[in-house]
C-alpha cells in the first residue's frame, strides 16, 4: 500500500461513476439500479475499490445471461482494471459487485 506523502503524485481518480454508466448501458430494458456504494479495497499487492450496485431485474430475465454478459464485457477504465464481477441474490433483488484495481 502506498503511504501518503506531500511529494508523492496524487492517486488516480476512482472510476466509480464510469463503472455505473457502463453498467447502466449493459442492463436489460426494465432493469433498475439503486443507490450505489463504493468501499476501498487493498491486498498485499493491489489497491482498488469494491463497487456495489443494488439491482432490480424485470420478471423473466435470466440471471446467468446477465452474469455472463457482465463478466465478458471489456471494461475500459483509465488507470484501472476490473478484476472481478459478481452478481449475487439479495433480499428484494440482486447486487452487482465489481472489484477494480489500480493499473
C-alpha positions in Angstrom: 0.0 0.0 0.0 1.3 3.4 -0.9 1.7 5.8 2.1 0.7 9.4 1.8 3.4 11.8 1.1 3.4 15.5 0.2 5.8 14.8 -2.6 4.1 11.7 -4.0 1.8 12.1 -7.0 -1.9 12.1 -6.4 -3.7 8.7 -6.7 -5.6 8.2 -10.0 -9.3 9.2 -9.9 -11.7 6.5 -8.8 -13.7 5.0 -11.7 -17.0 4.6 -9.8 -19.1 6.9 -11.9 -17.7 5.4 -15.1 -18.5 1.9 -13.9 -22.0 3.0 -13.1 -22.6 4.5 -16.5 -21.2 1.4 -18.3 -23.3 -0.9 -16.1 -26.4 1.0 -16.9 -25.8 0.6 -20.6 -25.4 -3.2 -20.2 -28.6 -3.8 -18.3 -31.6 -5.3 -20.0 -34.6 -3.0 -20.6 -36.7 -2.5 -17.4 -33.8 -3.2 -15.0 -33.2 -0.5 -12.4 -30.1 0.3 -10.4 -30.4 1.5 -6.8 -28.1 3.8 -4.9 -24.6 2.5 -5.4 -21.8 2.4 -2.8 -18.0 2.1 -3.0 -15.6 0.6 -0.4 -11.9 1.0 -0.6 -10.1 -2.4 -1.0 -6.5 -3.5 -0.8 -4.5 -6.6 -0.8 -0.7 -7.2 -0.3 -0.1 -6.3 -3.9 -3.1 -4.2 -5.2 -5.1 -1.2 -4.3 -8.6 -0.6 -5.5 -12.3 -0.5 -4.6 -15.4 -2.6 -4.4 -18.3 -1.1 -6.3 -21.7 -2.3 -5.1 -24.8 -1.8 -7.1 -28.3 -2.9 -6.0 -30.3 -4.1 -9.0 -33.9 -5.0 -9.7 -34.5 -7.0 -12.9 -37.8 -7.4 -14.7 -39.6 -10.7 -14.4 -38.3 -13.4 -16.8 -34.7 -12.0 -17.1 -32.1 -14.8 -16.9 -29.6 -14.2 -14.2 -27.0 -16.4 -15.8 -27.2 -14.4 -19.1 -26.6 -11.2 -17.2 -23.7 -12.6 -15.2 -22.0 -13.9 -18.3 -22.5 -10.6 -20.2 -21.0 -8.6 -17.3 -18.0 -10.9 -17.0 -17.3 -10.9 -20.7 -17.6 -7.1 -21.1 -14.4 -5.1 -21.9 -14.5 -2.6 -19.0 -12.4 0.3 -20.3 -11.3 2.4 -17.3 -8.4 4.8 -17.4 -5.8 3.7 -14.9 -7.9 0.9 -13.5 -8.6 -2.7 -14.3 -11.8 -4.6 -13.5 -10.5 -7.7 -11.6 -13.8 -9.4 -10.8 -17.6 -9.1 -11.4 -20.2 -10.9 -9.3 -24.0 -10.9 -9.3 -25.5 -12.2 -6.1 -29.1 -12.6 -5.0 -30.1 -10.2 -2.2 -33.5 -9.7 -0.4 -35.7 -7.8 -2.8 -33.4 -8.1 -5.8 -29.7 -8.6 -6.8 -26.4 -7.0 -6.1 -23.7 -6.4 -8.7 -20.2 -6.2 -7.1 -17.4 -5.0 -9.3 -13.8 -5.1 -8.0 -11.5 -2.5 -9.6 -7.7 -2.3 -9.0 -5.3 0.4 -10.0 -3.3 -0.4 -13.1 
